[in-house]
Amino acid sequence: MLTETQTDIVQASADHSARLFTVLNRYPRKPKELEQFKAWHQQSPEKDNCNRVHQNAIPTHVMQMSIDDQLLAQLKRELALKQKVDQAIAQLISSGSYSSISTQFENSILFLPSAQEFYRRNLPIIREGFPQLHTHVVNAFYVPANERPYGVHNAGSIAFQKPELSLRGYGFPTSHMSFHTALTPTPLSRQPLTVFEDADVESPSTVYTYEFLNECDLTEEEAEQIDFAFYLLGKGIISQVDVPAARDFLLTKYWEKKYAKHPSQAKGYFCNLQPGQAVVFDNYRPHGDTTLPLSGEDRVTIDLRCFSKVVYPDSAFKDGASLYSKKNLSEKQRSLEFLLRVIGYQNATEFLKLVYGSRAKEVGLFEITTDLQMGFYNKTPNYLADQDLSAHYQRLEELYRKIEHTDQFTIPDSLVKDLAES
């Protein structure tokens, strides 16, 4: 059952955009270059100005998932330990959003042994609620007491930036659902997930949001910030780690201005869940809210993000391969190796040999975890979540017991140095 939060997407977007801009504000200003870029954009015949509206979005609802007390306790333990790793990583990077070296999204399976069991146990339930299922990604949220969750956002794809892909339904899941399962109760006093149920289910390109905002009544400061974010993205001078923050900044400003004109679509809603119940919602629908009152209790969630099979035009690329430059592949290698070295591996090769044995050299880095930011969604026979990971999880357990023994985790100095130099 959906209940109003008494918050709205206008204020939630304004609050989140302000937090995101603190990331962008670390980049140096180059006014002359910015003005030259704006002039070039205004004259450019190919603006990649598109907005994918997702038809027939399923209304948000609640489902009971299959979980017992033992699995619940295991997941909560693993999430609490993973959170300490994520906090240590977060101290090394500036991003206010998802990054390729976070333990979230497609990387979560590396850190959550019980997630495999949770998925396998709930697969029949998921298929009943989402028969289009092709690939799932385990995501997990541990919002510590007196801290805020990530703010309003929705699922994205690199394909939404390109009209030739977005408008033809290529390069992104046409159906994208989340089974956002509570591991702790979610009353309003505990910062539950907010879903903006009445908002449009859409995926505007960065150019679309920028053009829309230029038609709005903006303060001088807002106009400068919007121009700066668009310039950082358009010139490609922002680090890959901070790209999601820049895109979400423009998206939240778009929602802020759009729904100020349409307040009837702005209301926030939540579901008061007990552990084991899931909010099932379309991930293209705006969700998340940093304006709810802080909670003195942790909020712990495991989310199965589920995709329909993604179609790629054969004439352009096969399974997304041409989306990746050598720079992208290098970034994936660097990010995966960083996380694996955090766990205790020497490099990615050692991990691949442990999991895939003699097939290790045949396994591509993008296919083992997929890569939502780079647009690789379809799982292959080498998809990591479908492998026997028991040997890997034994390695992980060694790390987790050390964390429990000391009640803290610190990134080794050698890894900090390598990250700074990369």
C-alpha positions as semicolon CSV with decimal commas, in nm:
position;residue;x (nm);y (nm);z (nm)
1;M;0,000;0,000;0,000
2;L;0,133;0,343;-0,098
3;T;0,120;0,618;0,163
4;E;0,210;0,982;0,108
5;T;0,541;1,097;0,259
6;Q;0,428;1,462;0,262
7;T;0,741;1,543;0,061
8;D;0,757;1,616;-0,311
9;I;0,991;1,576;-0,605
10;V;1,044;1,950;-0,638
11;Q;1,209;1,990;-0,298
12;A;1,374;1,648;-0,318
13;S;1,531;1,740;-0,652
14;A;1,645;2,081;-0,529
15;D;1,806;1,926;-0,222
16;H;1,980;1,650;-0,419
17;S;2,104;1,879;-0,697
18;A;2,269;2,102;-0,436
19;R;2,450;1,799;-0,290
20;L;2,559;1,680;-0,634
21;F;2,695;2,020;-0,735
22;T;2,947;2,008;-0,450
23;V;3,116;1,731;-0,654
24;L;3,116;1,935;-0,975
25;N;3,231;2,244;-0,791
26;R;3,573;2,086;-0,741
27;Y;3,649;2,121;-1,110
28;P;3,827;2,440;-1,226
29;R;3,632;2,708;-1,412
30;K;3,744;2,802;-1,763
31;P;3,494;3,072;-1,866
32;K;3,631;3,128;-2,217
33;E;3,620;2,757;-2,302
34;L;3,272;2,727;-2,154
35;E;3,138;3,010;-2,371
36;Q;3,301;2,859;-2,680
37;F;3,138;2,526;-2,602
38;K;2,796;2,686;-2,555
39;A;2,831;2,864;-2,890
40;W;2,932;2,539;-3,060
41;H;2,637;2,355;-2,908
42;Q;2,388;2,619;-3,021
43;Q;2,513;2,586;-3,379
44;S;2,544;2,207;-3,376
45;P;2,296;2,036;-3,613
46;E;2,318;1,708;-3,418
47;K;2,215;1,780;-3,061
48;D;2,117;1,431;-2,942
49;N;1,801;1,590;-2,807
50;C;1,565;1,305;-2,720
51;N;1,337;1,180;-2,444
52;R;1,232;0,818;-2,415
53;V;0,888;0,792;-2,252
54;H;0,829;0,444;-2,110
55;Q;0,479;0,329;-2,190
56;N;0,266;0,099;-1,974
57;A;0,477;0,133;-1,659
58;I;0,363;-0,111;-1,392
59;P;0,218;0,060;-1,082
60;T;0,431;0,035;-0,770
61;H;0,314;-0,245;-0,539
62;V;0,426;-0,477;-0,259
63;M;0,522;-0,845;-0,287
64;Q;0,621;-1,097;-0,022
65;M;0,963;-1,245;-0,095
66;S;1,097;-1,582;0,023
67;I;1,336;-1,531;0,314
68;D;1,379;-1,699;0,654
69;D;1,538;-1,570;0,973
70;Q;1,875;-1,731;0,897
71;L;1,906;-1,581;0,548
72;L;1,784;-1,247;0,679
73;A;2,054;-1,245;0,949
74;Q;2,324;-1,346;0,700
75;L;2,233;-1,069;0,458
76;K;2,223;-0,806;0,732
77;R;2,567;-0,916;0,859
78;E;2,721;-0,909;0,512
79;L;2,568;-0,574;0,432
80;A;2,697;-0,419;0,754
81;L;3,048;-0,545;0,675
82;K;3,028;-0,438;0,310
83;Q;2,924;-0,094;0,429
84;K;3,255;-0,056;0,612
85;V;3,440;-0,135;0,291
86;D;3,226;0,113;0,097
87;Q;3,284;0,385;0,357
88;A;3,661;0,336;0,327
89;I;3,640;0,360;-0,052
90;A;3,416;0,668;-0,035
91;Q;3,687;0,854;0,156
92;L;3,916;0,819;-0,146
93;I;3,689;0,958;-0,418
94;S;3,492;1,278;-0,464
95;S;3,186;1,134;-0,634
96;G;2,843;1,205;-0,490
97;S;2,696;0,921;-0,693
98;Y;2,758;0,566;-0,805
99;S;3,115;0,500;-0,915
100;S;3,285;0,210;-1,087
101;I;3,484;0,130;-0,772
102;S;3,185;0,121;-0,540
103;T;3,061;-0,209;-0,396
104;Q;2,712;-0,128;-0,525
105;F;2,514;-0,241;-0,829
106;E;2,692;-0,498;-1,048
107;N;2,984;-0,513;-0,804
108;S;2,763;-0,619;-0,510
109;I;2,776;-0,987;-0,600
110;L;3,149;-0,982;-0,514
111;F;3,069;-0,883;-0,155
112;L;2,738;-1,056;-0,069
113;P;2,763;-1,435;-0,048
114;S;2,399;-1,473;0,059
115;A;2,271;-1,272;-0,237
116;Q;2,303;-1,576;-0,462
117;E;2,081;-1,781;-0,232
118;F;1,833;-1,494;-0,201
119;Y;1,805;-1,463;-0,578
120;R;1,777;-1,838;-0,644
121;R;1,513;-1,878;-0,376
122;N;1,309;-1,590;-0,515
123;L;1,349;-1,657;-0,886
124;P;0,999;-1,810;-0,922
125;I;0,847;-1,508;-0,746
126;I;1,041;-1,268;-0,968
127;R;0,942;-1,449;-1,287
128;E;0,578;-1,437;-1,181
129;G;0,597;-1,062;-1,124
130;F;0,832;-0,993;-1,414
131;P;0,805;-1,259;-1,688
132;Q;1,036;-1,055;-1,917
133;L;1,332;-1,129;-1,687
134;H;1,662;-1,187;-1,866
135;T;1,931;-1,047;-1,633
136;H;1,932;-0,942;-1,270
137;V;2,178;-0,727;-1,080
138;V;2,200;-0,748;-0,702
139;N;2,204;-0,408;-0,540
140;A;2,211;-0,343;-0,169
141;F;2,164;-0,041;0,054
142;Y;2,284;0,013;0,406
143;V;2,181;0,359;0,523
144;P;2,345;0,409;0,864
145;A;2,162;0,584;1,144
146;N;2,167;0,964;1,110
147;E;2,289;0,952;0,749
148;R;2,093;1,011;0,431
149;P;2,037;0,779;0,134
150;Y;2,116;0,875;-0,223
151;G;1,867;1,132;-0,348
152;V;1,607;1,133;-0,623
153;H;1,713;0,958;-0,944
154;N;1,601;0,694;-1,190
155;A;1,767;0,426;-1,399
156;G;1,974;0,549;-1,690
157;S;2,156;0,412;-1,992
158;I;2,419;0,542;-2,229
159;A;2,168;0,467;-2,507
160;F;1,934;0,739;-2,380
161;Q;2,193;0,995;-2,492
162;K;2,161;0,886;-2,857
163;P;1,833;0,935;-3,050
164;E;1,928;0,669;-3,306
165;L;1,934;0,417;-3,021
166;S;1,684;0,552;-2,769
167;L;1,396;0,623;-3,006
168;R;1,429;0,279;-3,169
169;G;1,445;0,089;-2,840
170;Y;1,807;-0,019;-2,878
171;G;2,080;-0,039;-2,615
172;F;1,867;-0,032;-2,297
173;P;1,616;-0,258;-2,117
174;T;1,267;-0,175;-2,239
175;S;1,147;-0,319;-1,906
176;H;1,344;-0,251;-1,588
177;M;1,194;-0,348;-1,253
178;S;1,325;-0,344;-0,897
179;F;1,231;-0,586;-0,619
180;H;1,346;-0,358;-0,337
181;T;1,330;-0,590;-0,036
182;A;1,332;-0,463;0,323
183;L;1,569;-0,632;0,567
184;T;1,464;-0,388;0,840
185;P;1,120;-0,228;0,889
186;T;1,047;0,081;0,676
187;P;0,811;0,313;0,862
188;L;0,826;0,679;0,762
189;S;1,049;0,745;1,063
190;R;1,319;0,522;0,911
191;Q;1,381;0,703;0,579
192;P;1,201;0,449;0,358
193;L;1,240;0,444;-0,017
194;T;1,032;0,724;-0,167
195;V;0,872;0,665;-0,506
196;F;0,728;0,956;-0,704
197;E;0,441;0,752;-0,838
198;D;0,262;1,029;-1,028
199;A;0,571;1,159;-1,210
200;D;0,626;1,074;-1,575
201;V;0,820;0,754;-1,641
202;E;1,074;0,891;-1,884
203;S;1,443;0,899;-1,971
204;P;1,547;1,238;-2,112
205;S;1,891;1,279;-2,264
206;T;2,134;1,524;-2,108
207;V;2,084;1,755;-2,406
208;Y;1,706;1,736;-2,361
209;T;1,729;1,839;-1,995
210;Y;1,970;2,121;-2,082
211;E;1,747;2,258;-2,358
212;F;1,441;2,232;-2,131
213;L;1,618;2,418;-1,850
214;N;1,726;2,697;-2,083
215;E;1,356;2,768;-2,139
216;C;1,290;2,798;-1,764
217;D;1,303;3,097;-1,535
218;L;1,647;3,049;-1,375
219;T;1,844;3,251;-1,127
220;E;2,187;3,366;-1,240
221;E;2,348;3,109;-1,011
222;E;2,130;2,826;-1,146
223;A;2,208;2,919;-1,507
224;E;2,581;2,922;-1,435
225;Q;2,567;2,584;-1,259
226;I;2,363;2,424;-1,537
227;D;2,598;2,558;-1,805
228;F;2,898;2,432;-1,610
229;A;2,759;2,079;-1,562
230;F;2,667;2,056;-1,930
231;Y;3,012;2,181;-2,031
232;L;3,190;1,926;-1,809
233;L;2,992;1,644;-1,968
234;G;3,000;1,774;-2,323
235;K;3,374;1,836;-2,329
236;G;3,446;1,503;-2,163
237;I;3,675;1,662;-1,906
238;I;3,498;1,516;-1,605
239;S;3,631;1,192;-1,462
240;Q;3,433;0,875;-1,531
241;V;3,374;0,844;-1,157
242;D;3,190;1,178;-1,151
243;V;2,989;1,143;-1,475
244;P;2,680;1,005;-1,294
245;A;2,685;1,301;-1,053
246;A;2,689;1,549;-1,342
247;R;2,410;1,373;-1,530
248;D;2,197;1,341;-1,218
249;F;2,255;1,709;-1,139
250;L;2,096;1,813;-1,470
251;L;1,820;1,555;-1,428
252;T;1,728;1,675;-1,079
253;K;1,721;2,039;-1,195
254;Y;1,492;1,924;-1,478
255;W;1,254;1,755;-1,234
256;E;1,266;2,052;-0,998
257;K;1,156;2,296;-1,267
258;K;0,916;2,062;-1,447
259;Y;0,711;1,957;-1,145
260;A;0,700;2,304;-0,996
261;K;0,460;2,362;-1,288
262;H;0,277;2,031;-1,231
263;P;0,239;1,993;-0,852
264;S;-0,030;1,726;-0,885
265;Q;0,243;1,491;-1,017
266;A;0,499;1,580;-0,752
267;K;0,389;1,382;-0,445
268;G;0,616;1,127;-0,279
269;Y;0,494;0,788;-0,156
270;F;0,637;0,505;0,053
271;C;0,543;0,154;0,166
272;N;0,555;0,061;0,533
273;L;0,723;-0,280;0,499
274;Q;0,821;-0,559;0,730
275;P;1,142;-0,755;0,666
276;G;1,096;-0,982;0,364
277;Q;0,846;-0,759;0,187
278;A;0,952;-0,584;-0,134
279;V;0,850;-0,261;-0,302
280;V;0,824;-0,357;-0,669
281;F;0,854;-0,058;-0,900
282;D;0,960;0,052;-1,245
283;N;1,320;0,170;-1,211
284;Y;1,267;0,437;-1,476
285;R;1,023;0,602;-1,233
286;P;1,186;0,876;-1,018
287;H;1,265;0,751;-0,667
288;G;1,478;0,840;-0,363
289;D;1,448;1,136;-0,127
290;T;1,700;1,317;0,094
291;T;1,439;1,548;0,246
292;L;1,287;1,288;0,481
293;P;1,379;1,339;0,849
294;L;1,698;1,166;0,960
295;S;1,652;0,836;1,140
296;G;1,828;0,713;1,450
297;E;1,815;0,358;1,313
298;D;1,985;0,186;1,021
299;R;1,785;0,106;0,708
300;V;1,897;-0,213;0,531
301;T;1,769;-0,328;0,192
302;I;1,857;-0,580;-0,077
303;D;1,738;-0,495;-0,426
304;L;1,713;-0,725;-0,726
305;R;1,717;-0,501;-1,032
306;C;1,571;-0,702;-1,318
307;F;1,600;-0,633;-1,691
308;S;1,438;-0,756;-2,006
309;K;1,680;-0,866;-2,276
310;V;1,846;-0,568;-2,441
311;V;1,847;-0,544;-2,821
312;Y;2,149;-0,400;-3,000
313;P;2,150;-0,311;-3,373
314;D;2,379;-0,561;-3,546
315;S;2,487;-0,305;-3,802
316;A;2,630;-0,082;-3,530
317;F;2,766;-0,321;-3,269
318;K;2,723;-0,664;-3,122
319;D;2,619;-0,694;-2,755
320;G;2,735;-0,341;-2,688
321;A;3,097;-0,412;-2,776
322;S;3,154;-0,099;-2,982
323;L;3,037;0,120;-2,696
324;Y;3,369;0,049;-2,531
325;S;3,688;0,227;-2,621
326;K;4,030;0,119;-2,498
327;K;3,982;0,383;-2,228
328;N;3,656;0,219;-2,115
329;L;3,816;-0,125;-2,103
330;S;4,110;0,013;-1,909
331;E;3,869;0,178;-1,663
332;K;3,682;-0,151;-1,614
333;Q;4,008;-0,339;-1,559
334;R;4,133;-0,079;-1,311
335;S;3,806;-0,069;-1,117
336;L;3,762;-0,446;-1,095
337;E;4,123;-0,502;-0,997
338;F;4,096;-0,236;-0,727
339;L;3,796;-0,408;-0,568
340;L;3,953;-0,751;-0,594
341;R;4,277;-0,627;-0,437
342;V;4,068;-0,479;-0,155
343;I;3,944;-0,832;-0,089
344;G;4,298;-0,971;-0,101
345;Y;4,368;-1,084;-0,456
346;Q;4,691;-0,989;-0,631
347;N;4,506;-0,899;-0,951
348;A;4,200;-0,984;-1,163
349;T;4,380;-1,278;-1,326
350;E;4,407;-1,459;-0,992
351;F;4,034;-1,411;-0,932
352;L;3,934;-1,524;-1,282
353;K;4,144;-1,839;-1,254
354;L;3,985;-1,920;-0,918
355;V;3,629;-1,885;-1,050
356;Y;3,660;-1,989;-1,416
357;G;3,958;-2,224;-1,412
358;S;4,090;-2,308;-1,759
359;R;3,832;-2,076;-1,921
360;A;3,971;-1,767;-1,746
361;K;4,147;-1,628;-2,055
362;E;3,824;-1,647;-2,256
363;V;3,619;-1,443;-2,010
364;G;3,557;-1,074;-2,083
365;L;3,554;-0,824;-1,798
366;F;3,228;-0,661;-1,908
367;E;3,040;-0,990;-1,932
368;I;3,117;-1,122;-1,585
369;T;2,932;-0,847;-1,397
370;T;2,766;-0,655;-1,681
371;D;2,817;-0,278;-1,670
372;L;2,515;-0,052;-1,633
373;Q;2,709;0,270;-1,682
374;M;2,862;0,150;-2,008
375;G;2,541;-0,009;-2,137
376;F;2,626;-0,379;-2,114
377;Y;2,311;-0,545;-1,975
378;N;2,273;-0,892;-2,122
379;K;2,421;-1,176;-1,923
380;T;2,625;-1,449;-2,091
381;P;2,711;-1,802;-1,972
382;N;3,002;-1,639;-1,787
383;Y;2,780;-1,409;-1,580
384;L;2,934;-1,401;-1,234
385;A;2,610;-1,438;-1,036
386;D;2,548;-1,774;-1,205
387;Q;2,891;-1,922;-1,121
388;D;3,006;-2,132;-0,827
389;L;3,157;-1,859;-0,610
390;S;3,217;-2,067;-0,296
391;A;3,598;-2,044;-0,323
392;H;3,578;-1,667;-0,373
393;Y;3,342;-1,627;-0,078
394;Q;3,587;-1,816;0,142
395;R;3,844;-1,549;0,055
396;L;3,590;-1,278;0,130
397;E;3,504;-1,436;0,466
398;E;3,869;-1,398;0,572
399;L;3,840;-1,024;0,513
400;Y;3,504;-0,999;0,690
401;R;3,632;-1,178;1,000
402;K;3,922;-0,934;1,020
403;I;3,678;-0,644;0,999
404;E;3,462;-0,794;1,272
405;H;3,766;-0,848;1,492
406;T;3,883;-0,485;1,466
407;D;3,543;-0,324;1,394
408;Q;3,702;-0,117;1,118
409;F;3,846;-0,136;0,769
410;T;4,121;0,069;0,608
411;I;4,228;0,059;0,245
412;P;4,594;-0,054;0,226
413;D;4,836;0,231;0,153
414;S;4,960;0,061;-0,164
415;L;4,607;0,060;-0,306
416;V;4,549;0,423;-0,210
417;K;4,870;0,518;-0,392
418;D;4,776;0,318;-0,704
419;L;4,429;0,477;-0,712
420;A;4,574;0,828;-0,682
421;E;4,816;0,762;-0,969
422;S;4,562;0,604;-1,205
